[in-house]
Amino acid sequence: MIDQEKSLVKEAVDDLLRRKERAKLNGGDAKIRRQHEAGFYTARERIDLLVDPDSFLEIGMHNHSDMVGSEEKSAGDGLIAGIAKVDGRPIVVQAGDKTVFAGTEGAVHMRKAVSIHQYALKRGLPMFYLHEGGGLRMPDGMGSDGISDKLFPNEMLTHGRQVPSITSILGNSFGGPTWTAVSSDFVSQLKGTCMAVAGPRMIEMATGQQVSTEELGGWKVHATQTGQVDAFGDTEEECIAQMKDYFSYMPLNGTEEPPYKEMGDDPYRRVDRVLDILPNKMNRAYDMKKIITEIVDNRQFFEYKALYGPALITVFARMNGRTVGVIANQPIKYAGASGVQECEKATDFICLCDSFHIPMIFLHDTPGFRISNEAEKMKIPSKIMVWNQALAQSTVPKISVVIRKSVGAAYGNMCGPTMGADFVVAWPTAEINFTGPEVGINVVYGRQLQGLDNAKEVRQELLEKWAFDSSPYKAAAKHLIDDVIDPRETRKFLCKTLEFAMIKNGSKSERRLANWPTGF
């Protein structure tokens, strides 16, 4: 009798192991081979690339579709999910499985996704999404009963940046994966893939419009037009590495500060090379990224939305081991003048930094905003003010440095005086004014100058006077800015002031921006 019972137990365990091995094949050998032949990894292989060795604990391995007749061909129901570690830090992860019904979403798939999301929020675990898939599965979602329990989950809509959400689009993605991506804090996309609401076939059937995947939602569309993706990679490995790099700057959840990392870089190090980077002529362009490189720890930073709104730079870096967000004008693009895209980019970045307790550093060199008839039609007044509203609501430490020009309303948007900065300082090269000297002189004296024989000489005299009026020393004399600093002492100044700004609450904010939308 005992031997018989042992046999039954062994049979049960053996049956479990067979089921697990079958589940690991997901859509089967043939579909896995097809995925590889197309040049892509499987969902499980992507998880292995992301997480620490032997750290993944799968949840829902024995799931399958609840549609009668689909049980044997729907292992996992198109979604692999579980808990794991990335660089020793705990996370939850989901990966769409293209080998099961093309990664489309059935009822069990969606139930698992909601469940793991709820657990992440409950325990304060960051969420990673490795996505590829075709949206809601048909015919599962057809009919009033099919669609009624498959709408947007409340957890996604009321997420409130409680934990970081980090997504990579690693294959053509429509429906659910797209909704997840545009709701995430950070998105990386594999070049050659498409991210859109629906695929080209669905669009053609619905509208008669024929469009390629690249035109519909290829990487260039999102890089330069929509801004819905933050980084791009030539390989899946590169995209996943971007996710991990971004995560290294983030806290685990909204109750924690970002992790401190010992960088071995003297916080009081002089940055002498900035004097060589800044041109002698005030109207000559230079690359602001070179200034940032000199200032931050170990000359390392991670750029966010590099190709969207290129006249504004947004990067994550470290100062004396602490995560910071840097917002800087880029003079080699439109002379550093922000347009609609730059406004959206700034608002997005400010909300992100403030929600996750990341202090912000502003580096000014801008002649103002790119105003035009076209910009007005794209609501640039609203975009400028939404940027200002986000800035005004933010409560993390903020330090502002005027490198060269800071003109008009842009002086405010870049966290000038009265805009909530802990400190506002300028380099001696700074020009601060309502408008640039050339524009101001043309507006005020343009007609008078037209009638003068010595107009060139008079214009030069006016330029010299207006340039003097723009000097930072006048504002410093009236304590409208805090100081004029030696450019070579910029890193030391920033590290010192950040330390003092974080005495009371660390870098913790009041998270007033956590519920702002993830798109603007």
C-alpha positions in Angstrom: 0.0 0.0 0.0 2.8 2.4 0.9 4.7 1.6 -2.3 1.5 2.2 -4.2 1.1 5.6 -2.5 4.7 6.5 -3.3 4.1 5.6 -6.9 1.1 7.8 -7.1 3.1 10.7 -5.6 5.9 10.1 -8.1 3.5 9.9 -11.0 1.9 13.3 -9.8 5.4 14.9 -9.7 6.4 13.4 -13.0 3.2 14.7 -14.5 3.9 18.2 -13.1 7.4 18.2 -14.6 6.0 17.1 -18.0 3.5 19.9 -17.9 6.2 22.5 -17.0 8.4 21.3 -19.8 5.5 21.5 -22.2 4.6 25.0 -21.0 8.2 26.2 -21.6 7.7 25.4 -25.3 4.8 27.8 -25.4 3.6 27.8 -29.0 5.7 24.8 -29.9 9.1 24.1 -31.5 7.9 25.1 -35.0 6.7 28.5 -33.9 9.9 29.1 -31.8 11.9 28.2 -34.9 9.9 30.6 -37.0 10.5 33.4 -34.4 14.2 32.8 -34.5 14.3 32.6 -38.3 12.6 36.1 -38.4 15.5 37.4 -36.3 13.7 37.7 -33.0 14.1 36.2 -29.5 11.2 34.4 -27.8 9.5 35.9 -24.7 11.5 33.6 -22.4 14.8 34.4 -24.0 14.0 38.1 -23.6 13.4 37.7 -19.9 16.7 35.8 -19.6 18.4 38.8 -21.3 16.9 41.2 -18.8 17.0 39.5 -15.4 19.7 38.3 -13.1 20.6 34.6 -13.6 18.3 32.1 -11.8 16.2 35.0 -10.3 13.0 34.6 -12.4 10.0 33.0 -10.7 7.2 32.5 -13.2 3.6 33.2 -12.2 0.8 31.5 -14.2 2.9 28.9 -16.0 0.0 26.5 -16.3 -2.3 29.1 -17.8 -3.9 28.5 -21.2 -6.8 30.0 -23.2 -10.3 29.5 -21.8 -11.7 29.0 -25.3 -12.8 25.4 -25.8 -10.4 23.6 -28.1 -7.4 25.9 -27.5 -6.1 24.4 -24.4 -3.2 22.4 -26.0 -1.9 25.2 -28.2 -2.1 28.2 -25.9 0.5 27.7 -23.1 0.7 30.8 -21.0 -2.1 32.3 -23.1 0.4 34.5 -24.9 2.0 36.1 -21.8 4.9 35.1 -19.7 5.0 36.9 -16.3 6.6 36.7 -12.9 9.0 38.3 -10.4 12.7 38.6 -10.7 15.8 40.7 -10.0 17.6 43.2 -12.3 21.1 44.1 -11.1 20.1 42.7 -7.7 16.9 44.8 -7.4 13.4 43.2 -7.3 11.0 43.8 -10.2 8.0 42.2 -11.9 8.2 41.4 -15.6 5.8 40.6 -18.4 6.7 39.4 -21.9 4.3 39.0 -24.8 4.7 35.6 -26.5 4.5 35.8 -30.3 4.4 32.0 -30.5 1.0 31.8 -29.0 -1.8 33.3 -31.2 0.7 36.0 -32.3 0.9 37.4 -28.8 -2.8 38.5 -28.9 -4.7 39.0 -25.7 -7.3 36.6 -24.5 -9.2 36.6 -21.2 -6.6 34.6 -19.3 -3.8 36.7 -20.7 -5.5 39.9 -19.6 -6.4 38.5 -16.2 -2.7 37.5 -15.6 -1.5 41.0 -16.7 -3.9 42.7 -14.3 -2.9 40.4 -11.5 0.8 41.0 -11.8 0.2 44.7 -12.1 -1.8 44.7 -8.9 1.0 42.8 -7.1 3.6 45.3 -8.3 1.6 48.1 -6.8 0.9 46.2 -3.6 4.6 45.5 -2.9 6.2 48.5 -4.6 7.9 46.7 -7.4 9.0 48.3 -10.7 7.3 46.9 -13.8 9.1 45.8 -16.9 7.3 45.0 -20.1 9.0 43.1 -23.0 6.3 43.6 -25.7 5.3 42.2 -29.0 1.8 41.3 -30.0 -1.4 41.9 -31.9 -3.8 43.4 -29.5 -7.2 41.9 -28.4 -7.7 38.4 -29.7 -10.5 37.5 -32.1 -12.9 36.0 -31.7 -12.4 36.1 -27.9 -13.3 39.8 -27.8 -16.2 39.7 -30.2 -19.8 40.4 -29.1 -21.1 42.4 -26.1 -20.1 39.7 -23.7 -16.6 39.3 -25.3 -15.7 43.0 -25.1 -17.4 43.9 -21.8 -14.7 42.5 -19.5 -11.7 43.3 -21.7 -11.6 47.1 -21.6 -8.7 49.1 -20.1 -7.8 47.9 -16.6 -8.3 50.5 -13.8 -4.7 49.8 -12.6 -3.3 51.2 -15.8 -5.5 54.3 -15.8 -4.9 55.2 -12.1 -1.3 54.0 -11.9 -0.2 57.4 -10.6 3.5 56.6 -11.1 3.4 54.5 -7.9 6.3 52.4 -9.3 8.4 52.9 -12.4 7.0 51.3 -15.5 9.6 50.4 -18.2 8.7 49.1 -21.6 10.5 47.8 -24.6 8.8 47.3 -28.0 10.7 44.3 -29.5 8.4 43.3 -32.3 5.3 44.7 -34.1 2.9 45.8 -31.4 -0.7 46.8 -31.6 -3.5 47.3 -29.1 -2.6 46.3 -25.6 1.2 46.6 -25.9 0.8 50.1 -27.4 -1.5 51.2 -24.5 1.1 49.9 -22.1 3.9 51.7 -23.8 2.3 55.1 -24.0 1.3 54.8 -20.3 4.9 53.9 -19.2 7.6 56.1 -17.8 10.2 54.9 -20.3 9.9 53.2 -23.6 12.6 51.7 -25.8 11.8 50.5 -29.4 13.7 48.1 -31.6 14.4 49.7 -35.0 12.4 47.9 -37.7 9.4 47.3 -35.5 6.0 49.1 -35.4 4.0 50.4 -32.5 0.5 51.6 -33.3 -3.2 51.3 -32.2 -3.9 48.8 -35.0 -1.9 47.2 -37.7 -1.9 48.1 -41.4 -4.4 45.3 -42.3 -6.9 46.5 -39.7 -6.5 50.1 -40.9 -7.0 49.1 -44.5 -10.2 47.1 -43.7 -11.6 49.9 -41.6 -10.6 53.0 -43.7 -9.4 51.7 -47.1 -6.0 53.5 -46.3 -2.9 51.5 -47.3 0.1 52.2 -45.1 3.3 50.3 -44.3 4.3 49.4 -40.7 7.2 51.8 -40.9 5.0 54.8 -42.0 2.4 53.8 -39.4 4.5 53.5 -36.3 8.1 52.9 -37.1 10.9 54.1 -34.9 11.5 57.3 -36.9 7.8 58.3 -36.5 8.1 58.0 -32.7 11.6 59.5 -32.6 10.8 62.7 -34.4 7.0 63.1 -34.6 5.1 61.6 -31.7 7.7 61.5 -28.9 5.9 58.4 -27.6 9.2 56.4 -27.4 12.2 57.6 -25.5 15.1 55.5 -26.9 15.8 53.2 -29.8 18.1 50.2 -30.4 19.5 48.4 -33.4 19.2 45.0 -31.5 17.1 43.5 -28.8 20.1 43.4 -26.5 20.6 47.1 -26.9 17.0 47.9 -26.1 17.0 45.7 -23.0 20.3 47.3 -21.9 18.6 50.8 -22.3 15.9 49.6 -19.9 18.4 48.5 -17.4 20.4 51.7 -17.7 17.3 53.8 -17.2 16.3 51.6 -14.2 19.7 52.2 -12.5 18.7 55.9 -12.0 15.2 55.1 -10.6 13.9 54.3 -7.1 12.0 51.0 -6.7 8.8 53.0 -6.0 7.3 56.4 -5.2 8.1 56.1 -1.5 11.8 55.7 -2.0 14.6 58.0 -3.2 16.8 56.9 -6.1 19.7 54.7 -5.2 23.0 56.3 -4.3 26.0 55.0 -6.3 29.6 55.6 -5.3 31.2 57.0 -8.4 34.7 57.8 -7.2 34.6 61.3 -8.8 35.6 64.3 -6.7 32.5 66.4 -6.2 34.6 69.5 -6.0 36.6 68.8 -9.2 37.2 71.9 -11.3 35.8 71.7 -14.9 38.4 73.9 -16.6 37.5 72.5 -20.1 34.2 74.3 -20.1 36.0 77.5 -21.0 37.3 75.9 -24.2 33.8 74.5 -25.1 32.0 77.9 -24.8 32.8 79.9 -28.0 34.3 83.4 -27.8 31.5 84.8 -30.1 28.1 85.0 -28.4 26.3 84.0 -31.6 28.3 80.9 -32.3 26.8 77.5 -31.6 28.3 74.8 -29.5 27.2 71.4 -28.2 25.7 71.7 -24.7 26.2 68.0 -24.2 29.9 68.7 -23.9 29.2 71.0 -21.0 27.0 68.4 -19.3 29.7 65.8 -19.8 32.3 67.9 -18.0 30.0 68.6 -15.0 28.4 65.2 -14.2 30.0 62.2 -12.4 32.5 60.3 -14.5 31.3 62.2 -17.6 28.4 59.7 -17.9 24.7 60.4 -18.6 21.6 58.7 -20.0 19.7 60.8 -22.5 15.9 60.8 -22.6 14.1 61.5 -25.9 17.3 62.4 -27.7 15.6 62.9 -31.1 12.4 64.5 -30.0 12.4 68.3 -29.4 16.2 68.4 -30.1 16.6 72.0 -29.1 16.2 70.8 -25.5 18.3 68.2 -23.8 17.0 66.0 -21.0 19.3 63.5 -19.4 19.7 61.5 -16.2 23.1 61.7 -14.6 24.7 61.6 -11.1 26.2 64.3 -9.1 28.3 63.1 -6.1 26.6 59.7 -6.5 23.0 61.1 -6.5 20.6 60.8 -9.4 19.8 64.1 -11.0 17.7 65.1 -14.0 19.4 67.8 -16.3 17.3 70.0 -18.5 19.5 72.1 -20.9 19.0 74.2 -24.0 20.9 72.9 -27.0 22.4 75.8 -29.0 23.3 73.7 -32.1 19.6 73.1 -32.7 17.5 76.2 -33.4 20.0 78.2 -31.3 18.5 76.5 -28.3 15.0 78.0 -28.9 12.2 75.7 -27.8 9.2 74.8 -29.9 6.1 72.7 -29.3 8.0 69.4 -29.0 10.5 70.8 -26.6 7.7 72.1 -24.4 6.1 68.7 -24.3 9.5 67.0 -23.6 10.2 69.4 -20.7 6.8 68.8 -19.1 7.1 65.1 -19.4 10.6 65.1 -17.9 9.7 67.4 -15.0 6.7 65.2 -14.1 8.9 62.1 -14.2 11.7 63.6 -12.1 9.3 65.1 -9.5 7.3 61.8 -9.2 10.5 59.8 -8.5 12.3 62.3 -6.2 15.0 63.2 -8.7 16.5 66.7 -8.2 16.7 68.9 -11.4 19.5 71.0 -12.8 18.7 73.6 -15.5 21.4 74.9 -17.8 20.3 78.0 -19.8 21.3 79.0 -23.3 18.2 80.1 -25.2 17.1 83.1 -27.2 13.5 82.4 -26.4 10.8 80.3 -28.0 10.3 79.4 -31.6 7.2 81.5 -32.2 5.5 81.5 -35.6 2.1 81.2 -37.3 2.6 77.4 -37.4 3.6 77.2 -33.7 0.4 79.2 -32.7 -1.7 76.6 -34.6 0.0 73.9 -32.6 -1.0 75.6 -29.4 2.5 76.8 -28.3 1.0 79.3 -25.7 -0.7 76.4 -24.0 2.4 74.2 -24.3 4.6 76.9 -22.7 2.2 77.4 -19.8 1.7 73.7 -19.2 5.5 73.5 -18.9 5.4 76.3 -16.4 2.5 74.7 -14.5 4.5 71.5 -14.1 7.5 73.4 -13.0 5.5 75.4 -10.4 4.0 72.2 -9.0 7.3 70.4 -8.7 8.8 70.2 -5.2 12.2 68.4 -5.7 15.4 70.5 -5.3 16.1 72.6 -8.4 19.2 74.5 -9.3 19.4 76.8 -12.3 22.6 78.0 -14.1 22.5 80.6 -16.9 25.4 79.6 -19.1 24.9 82.2 -21.9 21.6 83.5 -23.2 18.3 83.4 -21.3 15.8 85.5 -22.9 12.1 86.4 -22.3 9.6 83.8 -21.1 12.1 81.1 -21.7 14.1 82.5 -18.7 11.1 81.5 -16.6 10.5 78.1 -18.1 14.1 77.2 -17.5 13.5 77.8 -13.8 14.7 81.4 -13.5 14.0 83.6 -10.5 10.6 83.2 -8.8 10.0 79.8 -10.5 10.8 77.7 -7.5 14.6 77.0 -7.8 16.6 76.6 -4.6 19.4 78.6 -6.3 19.7 80.6 -9.6 23.2 81.6 -10.6 24.9 82.7 -13.8 28.2 82.5 -15.5 29.8 85.8 -16.3 29.1 85.1 -19.9 25.3 85.3 -19.3 22.9 87.6 -21.1 19.5 88.0 -19.5 16.8 90.1 -21.0 13.3 90.4 -22.2 14.5 89.9 -25.8 17.9 89.7 -27.6 19.7 93.0 -28.3 19.2 92.7 -32.1 15.5 92.0 -31.9 14.9 94.6 -29.2 16.8 97.3 -31.2 14.9 96.4 -34.4 11.6 96.7 -32.6 12.3 99.9 -30.7 14.6 101.8 -33.0 14.0 100.2 -36.4 12.3 103.1 -38.0 14.7 105.7 -36.6 17.7 103.7 -37.8 16.3 103.5 -41.4 16.6 107.3 -41.8 20.2 107.7 -40.5 23.3 107.9 -42.6 25.4 106.5 -39.8 22.8 103.7 -38.9 25.6 101.1 -38.6 27.5 103.0 -36.0 24.4 103.9 -34.0 23.2 100.3 -34.1 26.6 99.2 -32.7 26.4 101.8 -29.9 22.9 100.6 -29.1 24.0 96.9 -29.1 26.8 97.7 -26.7 24.4 99.5 -24.4 21.8 96.7 -24.5 24.5 94.1 -24.0 25.6 95.9 -20.8 22.0 96.0 -19.6 21.8 92.2 -20.1 24.7 91.5 -17.8 24.0 89.2 -14.9 25.7 91.6 -12.5 22.7 93.9 -12.5 20.4 91.1 -11.3 23.0 89.9 -8.9 23.5 93.4 -7.4 19.8 93.6 -6.6 19.7 90.0 -5.3 17.4 88.9 -8.1 19.8 86.0 -8.8 22.0 84.4 -6.1 25.4 84.7 -7.6 27.7 85.0 -10.6 30.0 82.0 -10.5 33.3 81.0 -12.1 32.3 78.4 -14.8 35.2 76.2 -13.7 33.5 75.9 -10.2 30.1 74.8 -11.6 30.4 71.2 -10.6 31.5 72.1 -7.1 28.7 74.6 -6.8 26.1 72.1 -7.9 27.3 69.3 -5.6 27.5 71.7 -2.6 24.0 73.2 -3.1 22.4 69.8 -3.8 23.8 68.6 -0.5 22.2 71.5 1.4 19.0 71.4 -0.6 18.5 67.8 0.5 19.1 68.3 4.3 15.5 68.2 5.4 13.7 65.7 3.2 16.5 64.2 1.1 15.4 64.6 -2.5 11.8 63.6 -1.7 9.1 65.6 -3.4 5.4 65.9 -2.5 4.6 64.0 -5.7 2.1 66.5 -6.9 2.8 65.6 -10.5 2.4 61.8 -10.1 -1.1 61.8 -11.5 -0.4 64.0 -14.4 -1.0 62.2 -17.7 1.9 60.3 -19.4 1.3 62.2 -22.6 0.7 65.9 -23.4 
